[in-house]
Amino acid sequence: MSTNTVAVYLRVSTAEQNTEAQEQQVLDFCRKRGWRSPRIFRDSASGATSHRPGLDSMLALIRSGAIRHVVT
């Protein structure tokens, strides 16, 4: 599978939090499946917030067909 077809989406609710623990888990998941260097998108925003730049960018690539799989 081409690495550009896999995306990882990480989100935390506040700026005081970070995505490090999430990132290690999902990258391990990807590695076990042979998915190397997935495209990573991050947001620091409440789940109730509709403006999430990372999510918006990832969704645009999904719609264009550039991404086929998403790991969260």
mmCIF file of the N, C-alpha and C atoms, coordinates in Angstrom:
data_MODEL
# 
_entry.id   MODEL 
# 
loop_
_atom_site.group_PDB 
_atom_site.id 
_atom_site.type_symbol 
_atom_site.label_atom_id 
_atom_site.label_alt_id 
_atom_site.label_comp_id 
_atom_site.label_asym_id 
_atom_site.label_entity_id 
_atom_site.label_seq_id 
_atom_site.pdbx_PDB_ins_code 
_atom_site.Cartn_x 
_atom_site.Cartn_y 
_atom_site.Cartn_z 
_atom_site.occupancy 
_atom_site.B_iso_or_equiv 
_atom_site.pdbx_formal_charge 
_atom_site.auth_seq_id 
_atom_site.auth_comp_id 
_atom_site.auth_asym_id 
_atom_site.auth_atom_id 
_atom_site.pdbx_PDB_model_num 
ATOM 1   N N  . MET A 1 1  ? 0.843   -1.182 0.000  1.00 0.00 ? 1  MET A N  1 
ATOM 2   C CA . MET A 1 1  ? 0.000   0.000  0.000  1.00 0.00 ? 1  MET A CA 1 
ATOM 3   C C  . MET A 1 1  ? 0.882   1.236  0.000  1.00 0.00 ? 1  MET A C  1 
ATOM 4   N N  . SER A 1 2  ? 0.578   2.137  -0.827 1.00 0.00 ? 2  SER A N  1 
ATOM 5   C CA . SER A 1 2  ? 1.326   3.385  -0.899 1.00 0.00 ? 2  SER A CA 1 
ATOM 6   C C  . SER A 1 2  ? 1.153   4.159  0.404  1.00 0.00 ? 2  SER A C  1 
ATOM 7   N N  . THR A 1 3  ? 2.242   4.732  0.915  1.00 0.00 ? 3  THR A N  1 
ATOM 8   C CA . THR A 1 3  ? 2.174   5.436  2.196  1.00 0.00 ? 3  THR A CA 1 
ATOM 9   C C  . THR A 1 3  ? 1.328   6.691  2.130  1.00 0.00 ? 3  THR A C  1 
ATOM 10  N N  . ASN A 1 4  ? 1.166   7.272  0.945  1.00 0.00 ? 4  ASN A N  1 
ATOM 11  C CA . ASN A 1 4  ? 0.391   8.511  0.874  1.00 0.00 ? 4  ASN A CA 1 
ATOM 12  C C  . ASN A 1 4  ? -1.109  8.248  0.934  1.00 0.00 ? 4  ASN A C  1 
ATOM 13  N N  . THR A 1 5  ? -1.515  6.998  1.021  1.00 0.00 ? 5  THR A N  1 
ATOM 14  C CA . THR A 1 5  ? -2.939  6.716  1.101  1.00 0.00 ? 5  THR A CA 1 
ATOM 15  C C  . THR A 1 5  ? -3.412  6.571  2.551  1.00 0.00 ? 5  THR A C  1 
ATOM 16  N N  . VAL A 1 6  ? -2.499  6.668  3.499  1.00 0.00 ? 6  VAL A N  1 
ATOM 17  C CA . VAL A 1 6  ? -2.845  6.485  4.911  1.00 0.00 ? 6  VAL A CA 1 
ATOM 18  C C  . VAL A 1 6  ? -2.656  7.803  5.653  1.00 0.00 ? 6  VAL A C  1 
ATOM 19  N N  . ALA A 1 7  ? -3.659  8.161  6.453  1.00 0.00 ? 7  ALA A N  1 
ATOM 20  C CA . ALA A 1 7  ? -3.581  9.360  7.280  1.00 0.00 ? 7  ALA A CA 1 
ATOM 21  C C  . ALA A 1 7  ? -3.799  8.985  8.736  1.00 0.00 ? 7  ALA A C  1 
ATOM 22  N N  . VAL A 1 8  ? -3.181  9.747  9.596  1.00 0.00 ? 8  VAL A N  1 
ATOM 23  C CA . VAL A 1 8  ? -3.369  9.618  11.039 1.00 0.00 ? 8  VAL A CA 1 
ATOM 24  C C  . VAL A 1 8  ? -3.954  10.936 11.515 1.00 0.00 ? 8  VAL A C  1 
ATOM 25  N N  . TYR A 1 9  ? -5.041  10.850 12.292 1.00 0.00 ? 9  TYR A N  1 
ATOM 26  C CA . TYR A 1 9  ? -5.637  12.065 12.847 1.00 0.00 ? 9  TYR A CA 1 
ATOM 27  C C  . TYR A 1 9  ? -5.539  12.012 14.363 1.00 0.00 ? 9  TYR A C  1 
ATOM 28  N N  . LEU A 1 10 ? -4.920  13.041 14.935 1.00 0.00 ? 10 LEU A N  1 
ATOM 29  C CA . LEU A 1 10 ? -4.732  13.152 16.379 1.00 0.00 ? 10 LEU A CA 1 
ATOM 30  C C  . LEU A 1 10 ? -5.373  14.446 16.862 1.00 0.00 ? 10 LEU A C  1 
ATOM 31  N N  . ARG A 1 11 ? -6.103  14.348 17.980 1.00 0.00 ? 11 ARG A N  1 
ATOM 32  C CA . ARG A 1 11 ? -6.746  15.549 18.516 1.00 0.00 ? 11 ARG A CA 1 
ATOM 33  C C  . ARG A 1 11 ? -6.718  15.515 20.030 1.00 0.00 ? 11 ARG A C  1 
ATOM 34  N N  . VAL A 1 12 ? -6.423  16.658 20.611 1.00 0.00 ? 12 VAL A N  1 
ATOM 35  C CA . VAL A 1 12 ? -6.563  16.862 22.051 1.00 0.00 ? 12 VAL A CA 1 
ATOM 36  C C  . VAL A 1 12 ? -7.503  18.038 22.249 1.00 0.00 ? 12 VAL A C  1 
ATOM 37  N N  . SER A 1 13 ? -8.073  18.121 23.426 1.00 0.00 ? 13 SER A N  1 
ATOM 38  C CA . SER A 1 13 ? -9.088  19.146 23.685 1.00 0.00 ? 13 SER A CA 1 
ATOM 39  C C  . SER A 1 13 ? -8.530  20.506 24.070 1.00 0.00 ? 13 SER A C  1 
ATOM 40  N N  . THR A 1 14 ? -7.348  20.532 24.670 1.00 0.00 ? 14 THR A N  1 
ATOM 41  C CA . THR A 1 14 ? -6.788  21.804 25.126 1.00 0.00 ? 14 THR A CA 1 
ATOM 42  C C  . THR A 1 14 ? -5.330  21.935 24.700 1.00 0.00 ? 14 THR A C  1 
ATOM 43  N N  . ALA A 1 15 ? -4.846  23.157 24.699 1.00 0.00 ? 15 ALA A N  1 
ATOM 44  C CA . ALA A 1 15 ? -3.458  23.424 24.326 1.00 0.00 ? 15 ALA A CA 1 
ATOM 45  C C  . ALA A 1 15 ? -2.480  22.866 25.361 1.00 0.00 ? 15 ALA A C  1 
ATOM 46  N N  . GLU A 1 16 ? -2.940  22.620 26.576 1.00 0.00 ? 16 GLU A N  1 
ATOM 47  C CA . GLU A 1 16 ? -2.084  22.071 27.627 1.00 0.00 ? 16 GLU A CA 1 
ATOM 48  C C  . GLU A 1 16 ? -1.814  20.579 27.410 1.00 0.00 ? 16 GLU A C  1 
ATOM 49  N N  . GLN A 1 17 ? -2.625  19.924 26.613 1.00 0.00 ? 17 GLN A N  1 
ATOM 50  C CA . GLN A 1 17 ? -2.451  18.508 26.331 1.00 0.00 ? 17 GLN A CA 1 
ATOM 51  C C  . GLN A 1 17 ? -1.586  18.343 25.084 1.00 0.00 ? 17 GLN A C  1 
ATOM 52  N N  . ASN A 1 18 ? -1.054  17.117 24.903 1.00 0.00 ? 18 ASN A N  1 
ATOM 53  C CA . ASN A 1 18 ? -0.301  16.861 23.675 1.00 0.00 ? 18 ASN A CA 1 
ATOM 54  C C  . ASN A 1 18 ? -0.706  15.502 23.109 1.00 0.00 ? 18 ASN A C  1 
ATOM 55  N N  . THR A 1 19 ? -0.302  15.272 21.898 1.00 0.00 ? 19 THR A N  1 
ATOM 56  C CA . THR A 1 19 ? -0.729  14.069 21.169 1.00 0.00 ? 19 THR A CA 1 
ATOM 57  C C  . THR A 1 19 ? 0.322   12.958 21.182 1.00 0.00 ? 19 THR A C  1 
ATOM 58  N N  . GLU A 1 20 ? 1.373   13.103 21.979 1.00 0.00 ? 20 GLU A N  1 
ATOM 59  C CA . GLU A 1 20 ? 2.476   12.139 21.941 1.00 0.00 ? 20 GLU A CA 1 
ATOM 60  C C  . GLU A 1 20 ? 2.045   10.699 22.192 1.00 0.00 ? 20 GLU A C  1 
ATOM 61  N N  . ALA A 1 21 ? 1.265   10.447 23.233 1.00 0.00 ? 21 ALA A N  1 
ATOM 62  C CA . ALA A 1 21 ? 0.852   9.077  23.544 1.00 0.00 ? 21 ALA A CA 1 
ATOM 63  C C  . ALA A 1 21 ? -0.018  8.513  22.419 1.00 0.00 ? 21 ALA A C  1 
ATOM 64  N N  . GLN A 1 22 ? -0.942  9.311  21.912 1.00 0.00 ? 22 GLN A N  1 
ATOM 65  C CA . GLN A 1 22 ? -1.783  8.875  20.797 1.00 0.00 ? 22 GLN A CA 1 
ATOM 66  C C  . GLN A 1 22 ? -0.918  8.540  19.590 1.00 0.00 ? 22 GLN A C  1 
ATOM 67  N N  . GLU A 1 23 ? 0.033   9.415  19.320 1.00 0.00 ? 23 GLU A N  1 
ATOM 68  C CA . GLU A 1 23 ? 0.860   9.259  18.123 1.00 0.00 ? 23 GLU A CA 1 
ATOM 69  C C  . GLU A 1 23 ? 1.632   7.944  18.141 1.00 0.00 ? 23 GLU A C  1 
ATOM 70  N N  . GLN A 1 24 ? 2.236   7.620  19.271 1.00 0.00 ? 24 GLN A N  1 
ATOM 71  C CA . GLN A 1 24 ? 2.993   6.374  19.351 1.00 0.00 ? 24 GLN A CA 1 
ATOM 72  C C  . GLN A 1 24 ? 2.097   5.163  19.110 1.00 0.00 ? 24 GLN A C  1 
ATOM 73  N N  . GLN A 1 25 ? 0.905   5.168  19.669 1.00 0.00 ? 25 GLN A N  1 
ATOM 74  C CA . GLN A 1 25 ? -0.019  4.040  19.502 1.00 0.00 ? 25 GLN A CA 1 
ATOM 75  C C  . GLN A 1 25 ? -0.467  3.877  18.055 1.00 0.00 ? 25 GLN A C  1 
ATOM 76  N N  . VAL A 1 26 ? -0.860  4.951  17.418 1.00 0.00 ? 26 VAL A N  1 
ATOM 77  C CA . VAL A 1 26 ? -1.368  4.818  16.047 1.00 0.00 ? 26 VAL A CA 1 
ATOM 78  C C  . VAL A 1 26 ? -0.242  4.548  15.056 1.00 0.00 ? 26 VAL A C  1 
ATOM 79  N N  . LEU A 1 27 ? 0.949   5.101  15.303 1.00 0.00 ? 27 LEU A N  1 
ATOM 80  C CA . LEU A 1 27 ? 2.060   4.796  14.408 1.00 0.00 ? 27 LEU A CA 1 
ATOM 81  C C  . LEU A 1 27 ? 2.489   3.344  14.542 1.00 0.00 ? 27 LEU A C  1 
ATOM 82  N N  . ASP A 1 28 ? 2.419   2.799  15.756 1.00 0.00 ? 28 ASP A N  1 
ATOM 83  C CA . ASP A 1 28 ? 2.699   1.374  15.951 1.00 0.00 ? 28 ASP A CA 1 
ATOM 84  C C  . ASP A 1 28 ? 1.666   0.532  15.197 1.00 0.00 ? 28 ASP A C  1 
ATOM 85  N N  . PHE A 1 29 ? 0.411   0.927  15.274 1.00 0.00 ? 29 PHE A N  1 
ATOM 86  C CA . PHE A 1 29 ? -0.669  0.252  14.536 1.00 0.00 ? 29 PHE A CA 1 
ATOM 87  C C  . PHE A 1 29 ? -0.356  0.243  13.038 1.00 0.00 ? 29 PHE A C  1 
ATOM 88  N N  . CYS A 1 30 ? 0.062   1.394  12.524 1.00 0.00 ? 30 CYS A N  1 
ATOM 89  C CA . CYS A 1 30 ? 0.388   1.512  11.098 1.00 0.00 ? 30 CYS A CA 1 
ATOM 90  C C  . CYS A 1 30 ? 1.586   0.638  10.726 1.00 0.00 ? 30 CYS A C  1 
ATOM 91  N N  . ARG A 1 31 ? 2.638   0.681  11.546 1.00 0.00 ? 31 ARG A N  1 
ATOM 92  C CA . ARG A 1 31 ? 3.841   -0.112 11.266 1.00 0.00 ? 31 ARG A CA 1 
ATOM 93  C C  . ARG A 1 31 ? 3.519   -1.598 11.195 1.00 0.00 ? 31 ARG A C  1 
ATOM 94  N N  . LYS A 1 32 ? 2.665   -2.075 12.105 1.00 0.00 ? 32 LYS A N  1 
ATOM 95  C CA . LYS A 1 32 ? 2.307   -3.500 12.126 1.00 0.00 ? 32 LYS A CA 1 
ATOM 96  C C  . LYS A 1 32 ? 1.586   -3.919 10.852 1.00 0.00 ? 32 LYS A C  1 
ATOM 97  N N  . ARG A 1 33 ? 1.004   -2.981 10.172 1.00 0.00 ? 33 ARG A N  1 
ATOM 98  C CA . ARG A 1 33 ? 0.297   -3.278 8.918  1.00 0.00 ? 33 ARG A CA 1 
ATOM 99  C C  . ARG A 1 33 ? 1.127   -2.951 7.682  1.00 0.00 ? 33 ARG A C  1 
ATOM 100 N N  . GLY A 1 34 ? 2.357   -2.535 7.900  1.00 0.00 ? 34 GLY A N  1 
ATOM 101 C CA . GLY A 1 34 ? 3.236   -2.215 6.786  1.00 0.00 ? 34 GLY A CA 1 
ATOM 102 C C  . GLY A 1 34 ? 2.991   -0.848 6.190  1.00 0.00 ? 34 GLY A C  1 
ATOM 103 N N  . TRP A 1 35 ? 2.246   -0.010 6.877  1.00 0.00 ? 35 TRP A N  1 
ATOM 104 C CA . TRP A 1 35 ? 1.957   1.341  6.399  1.00 0.00 ? 35 TRP A CA 1 
ATOM 105 C C  . TRP A 1 35 ? 3.067   2.260  6.917  1.00 0.00 ? 35 TRP A C  1 
ATOM 106 N N  . ARG A 1 36 ? 3.971   2.626  6.064  1.00 0.00 ? 36 ARG A N  1 
ATOM 107 C CA . ARG A 1 36 ? 5.116   3.446  6.449  1.00 0.00 ? 36 ARG A CA 1 
ATOM 108 C C  . ARG A 1 36 ? 4.832   4.925  6.202  1.00 0.00 ? 36 ARG A C  1 
ATOM 109 N N  . SER A 1 37 ? 5.285   5.753  7.113  1.00 0.00 ? 37 SER A N  1 
ATOM 110 C CA . SER A 1 37 ? 5.210   7.211  6.988  1.00 0.00 ? 37 SER A CA 1 
ATOM 111 C C  . SER A 1 37 ? 3.826   7.741  6.593  1.00 0.00 ? 37 SER A C  1 
ATOM 112 N N  . PRO A 1 38 ? 2.805   7.426  7.393  1.00 0.00 ? 38 PRO A N  1 
ATOM 113 C CA . PRO A 1 38 ? 1.485   7.987  7.073  1.00 0.00 ? 38 PRO A CA 1 
ATOM 114 C C  . PRO A 1 38 ? 1.504   9.500  7.245  1.00 0.00 ? 38 PRO A C  1 
ATOM 115 N N  . ARG A 1 39 ? 0.597   10.160 6.592  1.00 0.00 ? 39 ARG A N  1 
ATOM 116 C CA . ARG A 1 39 ? 0.456   11.620 6.723  1.00 0.00 ? 39 ARG A CA 1 
ATOM 117 C C  . ARG A 1 39 ? -0.247  11.909 8.043  1.00 0.00 ? 39 ARG A C  1 
ATOM 118 N N  . ILE A 1 40 ? 0.337   12.748 8.886  1.00 0.00 ? 40 ILE A N  1 
ATOM 119 C CA . ILE A 1 40 ? -0.200  13.008 10.222 1.00 0.00 ? 40 ILE A CA 1 
ATOM 120 C C  . ILE A 1 40 ? -0.865  14.380 10.261 1.00 0.00 ? 40 ILE A C  1 
ATOM 121 N N  . PHE A 1 41 ? -2.086  14.400 10.807 1.00 0.00 ? 41 PHE A N  1 
ATOM 122 C CA . PHE A 1 41 ? -2.856  15.633 10.989 1.00 0.00 ? 41 PHE A CA 1 
ATOM 123 C C  . PHE A 1 41 ? -3.144  15.767 12.478 1.00 0.00 ? 41 PHE A C  1 
ATOM 124 N N  . ARG A 1 42 ? -2.971  16.989 13.008 1.00 0.00 ? 42 ARG A N  1 
ATOM 125 C CA . ARG A 1 42 ? -3.177  17.234 14.439 1.00 0.00 ? 42 ARG A CA 1 
ATOM 126 C C  . ARG A 1 42 ? -4.080  18.449 14.643 1.00 0.00 ? 42 ARG A C  1 
ATOM 127 N N  . ASP A 1 43 ? -4.868  18.356 15.703 1.00 0.00 ? 43 ASP A N  1 
ATOM 128 C CA . ASP A 1 43 ? -5.662  19.507 16.136 1.00 0.00 ? 43 ASP A CA 1 
ATOM 129 C C  . ASP A 1 43 ? -5.648  19.573 17.650 1.00 0.00 ? 43 ASP A C  1 
ATOM 130 N N  . SER A 1 44 ? -5.714  20.783 18.163 1.00 0.00 ? 44 SER A N  1 
ATOM 131 C CA . SER A 1 44 ? -5.909  21.023 19.583 1.00 0.00 ? 44 SER A CA 1 
ATOM 132 C C  . SER A 1 44 ? -7.173  21.865 19.682 1.00 0.00 ? 44 SER A C  1 
ATOM 133 N N  . ALA A 1 45 ? -8.302  21.166 19.828 1.00 0.00 ? 45 ALA A N  1 
ATOM 134 C CA . ALA A 1 45 ? -9.597  21.858 19.851 1.00 0.00 ? 45 ALA A CA 1 
ATOM 135 C C  . ALA A 1 45 ? -10.629 20.944 20.490 1.00 0.00 ? 45 ALA A C  1 
ATOM 136 N N  . SER A 1 46 ? -11.608 21.542 21.092 1.00 0.00 ? 46 SER A N  1 
ATOM 137 C CA . SER A 1 46 ? -12.711 20.792 21.672 1.00 0.00 ? 46 SER A CA 1 
ATOM 138 C C  . SER A 1 46 ? -13.444 20.017 20.581 1.00 0.00 ? 46 SER A C  1 
ATOM 139 N N  . GLY A 1 47 ? -13.973 18.863 20.948 1.00 0.00 ? 47 GLY A N  1 
ATOM 140 C CA . GLY A 1 47 ? -14.749 18.073 20.000 1.00 0.00 ? 47 GLY A CA 1 
ATOM 141 C C  . GLY A 1 47 ? -15.993 18.808 19.524 1.00 0.00 ? 47 GLY A C  1 
ATOM 142 N N  . ALA A 1 48 ? -16.447 19.791 20.290 1.00 0.00 ? 48 ALA A N  1 
ATOM 143 C CA . ALA A 1 48 ? -17.634 20.564 19.915 1.00 0.00 ? 48 ALA A CA 1 
ATOM 144 C C  . ALA A 1 48 ? -17.315 21.669 18.915 1.00 0.00 ? 48 ALA A C  1 
ATOM 145 N N  . THR A 1 49 ? -16.024 21.932 18.721 1.00 0.00 ? 49 THR A N  1 
ATOM 146 C CA . THR A 1 49 ? -15.601 22.992 17.800 1.00 0.00 ? 49 THR A CA 1 
ATOM 147 C C  . THR A 1 49 ? -15.704 22.512 16.363 1.00 0.00 ? 49 THR A C  1 
ATOM 148 N N  . SER A 1 50 ? -16.300 23.319 15.519 1.00 0.00 ? 50 SER A N  1 
ATOM 149 C CA . SER A 1 50 ? -16.435 22.924 14.119 1.00 0.00 ? 50 SER A CA 1 
ATOM 150 C C  . SER A 1 50 ? -15.220 23.328 13.286 1.00 0.00 ? 50 SER A C  1 
ATOM 151 N N  . HIS A 1 51 ? -14.392 24.238 13.776 1.00 0.00 ? 51 HIS A N  1 
ATOM 152 C CA . HIS A 1 51 ? -13.204 24.676 13.029 1.00 0.00 ? 51 HIS A CA 1 
ATOM 153 C C  . HIS A 1 51 ? -11.979 23.905 13.529 1.00 0.00 ? 51 HIS A C  1 
ATOM 154 N N  . ARG A 1 52 ? -11.550 22.931 12.742 1.00 0.00 ? 52 ARG A N  1 
ATOM 155 C CA . ARG A 1 52 ? -10.364 22.147 13.061 1.00 0.00 ? 52 ARG A CA 1 
ATOM 156 C C  . ARG A 1 52 ? -9.515  22.056 11.798 1.00 0.00 ? 52 ARG A C  1 
ATOM 157 N N  . PRO A 1 53 ? -8.475  22.865 11.706 1.00 0.00 ? 53 PRO A N  1 
ATOM 158 C CA . PRO A 1 53 ? -7.671  22.917 10.480 1.00 0.00 ? 53 PRO A CA 1 
ATOM 159 C C  . PRO A 1 53 ? -7.096  21.565 10.054 1.00 0.00 ? 53 PRO A C  1 
ATOM 160 N N  . GLY A 1 54 ? -6.608  20.777 11.010 1.00 0.00 ? 54 GLY A N  1 
ATOM 161 C CA . GLY A 1 54 ? -6.047  19.470 10.662 1.00 0.00 ? 54 GLY A CA 1 
ATOM 162 C C  . GLY A 1 54 ? -7.099  18.555 10.067 1.00 0.00 ? 54 GLY A C  1 
ATOM 163 N N  . LEU A 1 55 ? -8.257  18.505 10.696 1.00 0.00 ? 55 LEU A N  1 
ATOM 164 C CA . LEU A 1 55 ? -9.349  17.673 10.196 1.00 0.00 ? 55 LEU A CA 1 
ATOM 165 C C  . LEU A 1 55 ? -9.820  18.157 8.835  1.00 0.00 ? 55 LEU A C  1 
ATOM 166 N N  . ASP A 1 56 ? -9.948  19.464 8.682  1.00 0.00 ? 56 ASP A N  1 
ATOM 167 C CA . ASP A 1 56 ? -10.390 20.019 7.399  1.00 0.00 ? 56 ASP A CA 1 
ATOM 168 C C  . ASP A 1 56 ? -9.419  19.660 6.271  1.00 0.00 ? 56 ASP A C  1 
ATOM 169 N N  . SER A 1 57 ? -8.113  19.760 6.542  1.00 0.00 ? 57 SER A N  1 
ATOM 170 C CA . SER A 1 57 ? -7.109  19.408 5.529  1.00 0.00 ? 57 SER A CA 1 
ATOM 171 C C  . SER A 1 57 ? -7.177  17.932 5.170  1.00 0.00 ? 57 SER A C  1 
ATOM 172 N N  . MET A 1 58 ? -7.319  17.089 6.191  1.00 0.00 ? 58 MET A N  1 
ATOM 173 C CA . MET A 1 58 ? -7.395  15.657 5.951  1.00 0.00 ? 58 MET A CA 1 
ATOM 174 C C  . MET A 1 58 ? -8.645  15.307 5.148  1.00 0.00 ? 58 MET A C  1 
ATOM 175 N N  . LEU A 1 59 ? -9.779  15.890 5.494  1.00 0.00 ? 59 LEU A N  1 
ATOM 176 C CA . LEU A 1 59 ? -11.018 15.605 4.766  1.00 0.00 ? 59 LEU A CA 1 
ATOM 177 C C  . LEU A 1 59 ? -10.931 16.031 3.307  1.00 0.00 ? 59 LEU A C  1 
ATOM 178 N N  . ALA A 1 60 ? -10.247 17.151 3.044  1.00 0.00 ? 60 ALA A N  1 
ATOM 179 C CA . ALA A 1 60 ? -10.078 17.594 1.657  1.00 0.00 ? 60 ALA A CA 1 
ATOM 180 C C  . ALA A 1 60 ? -9.286  16.561 0.859  1.00 0.00 ? 60 ALA A C  1 
ATOM 181 N N  . LEU A 1 61 ? -8.247  15.990 1.469  1.00 0.00 ? 61 LEU A N  1 
ATOM 182 C CA . LEU A 1 61 ? -7.457  14.964 0.781  1.00 0.00 ? 61 LEU A CA 1 
ATOM 183 C C  . LEU A 1 61 ? -8.242  13.675 0.593  1.00 0.00 ? 61 LEU A C  1 
ATOM 184 N N  . ILE A 1 62 ? -9.070  13.346 1.570  1.00 0.00 ? 62 ILE A N  1 
ATOM 185 C CA . ILE A 1 62 ? -9.924  12.158 1.426  1.00 0.00 ? 62 ILE A CA 1 
ATOM 186 C C  . ILE A 1 62 ? -10.871 12.352 0.250  1.00 0.00 ? 62 ILE A C  1 
ATOM 187 N N  . ARG A 1 63 ? -11.496 13.507 0.198  1.00 0.00 ? 63 ARG A N  1 
ATOM 188 C CA . ARG A 1 63 ? -12.438 13.793 -0.896 1.00 0.00 ? 63 ARG A CA 1 
ATOM 189 C C  . ARG A 1 63 ? -11.759 13.766 -2.259 1.00 0.00 ? 63 ARG A C  1 
ATOM 190 N N  . SER A 1 64 ? -10.495 14.161 -2.311 1.00 0.00 ? 64 SER A N  1 
ATOM 191 C CA . SER A 1 64 ? -9.771  14.167 -3.585 1.00 0.00 ? 64 SER A CA 1 
ATOM 192 C C  . SER A 1 64 ? -9.283  12.777 -3.991 1.00 0.00 ? 64 SER A C  1 
ATOM 193 N N  . GLY A 1 65 ? -9.389  11.823 -3.075 1.00 0.00 ? 65 GLY A N  1 
ATOM 194 C CA . GLY A 1 65 ? -8.935  10.473 -3.368 1.00 0.00 ? 65 GLY A CA 1 
ATOM 195 C C  . GLY A 1 65 ? -7.493  10.208 -2.991 1.00 0.00 ? 65 GLY A C  1 
ATOM 196 N N  . ALA A 1 66 ? -6.809  11.181 -2.415 1.00 0.00 ? 66 ALA A N  1 
ATOM 197 C CA . ALA A 1 66 ? -5.405  11.016 -2.048 1.00 0.00 ? 66 ALA A CA 1 
ATOM 198 C C  . ALA A 1 66 ? -5.216  10.157 -0.806 1.00 0.00 ? 66 ALA A C  1 
ATOM 199 N N  . ILE A 1 67 ? -6.250  10.050 0.014  1.00 0.00 ? 67 ILE A N  1 
ATOM 200 C CA . ILE A 1 67 ? -6.179  9.250  1.240  1.00 0.00 ? 67 ILE A CA 1 
ATOM 201 C C  . ILE A 1 67 ? -7.325  8.244  1.226  1.00 0.00 ? 67 ILE A C  1 
ATOM 202 N N  . ARG A 1 68 ? -6.958  6.994  1.521  1.00 0.00 ? 68 ARG A N  1 
ATOM 203 C CA . ARG A 1 68 ? -7.964  5.930  1.514  1.00 0.00 ? 68 ARG A CA 1 
ATOM 204 C C  . ARG A 1 68 ? -8.237  5.373  2.895  1.00 0.00 ? 68 ARG A C  1 
ATOM 205 N N  . HIS A 1 69 ? -7.272  5.508  3.812  1.00 0.00 ? 69 HIS A N  1 
ATOM 206 C CA . HIS A 1 69 ? -7.400  4.944  5.156  1.00 0.00 ? 69 HIS A CA 1 
ATOM 207 C C  . HIS A 1 69 ? -7.059  6.000  6.184  1.00 0.00 ? 69 HIS A C  1 
ATOM 208 N N  . VAL A 1 70 ? -7.827  6.029  7.289  1.00 0.00 ? 70 VAL A N  1 
ATOM 209 C CA . VAL A 1 70 ? -7.574  6.961  8.377  1.00 0.00 ? 70 VAL A CA 1 
ATOM 210 C C  . VAL A 1 70 ? -7.489  6.179  9.675  1.00 0.00 ? 70 VAL A C  1 
ATOM 211 N N  . VAL A 1 71 ? -6.458  6.478  10.443 1.00 0.00 ? 71 VAL A N  1 
ATOM 212 C CA . VAL A 1 71 ? -6.271  5.868  11.759 1.00 0.00 ? 71 VAL A CA 1 
ATOM 213 C C  . VAL A 1 71 ? -6.386  6.976  12.787 1.00 0.00 ? 71 VAL A C  1 
ATOM 214 N N  . THR A 1 72 ? -7.190  6.743  13.825 1.00 0.00 ? 72 THR A N  1 
ATOM 215 C CA . THR A 1 72 ? -7.357  7.753  14.876 1.00 0.00 ? 72 THR A CA 1 
ATOM 216 C C  . THR A 1 72 ? -7.019  7.182  16.223 1.00 0.00 ? 72 THR A C  1 
# 
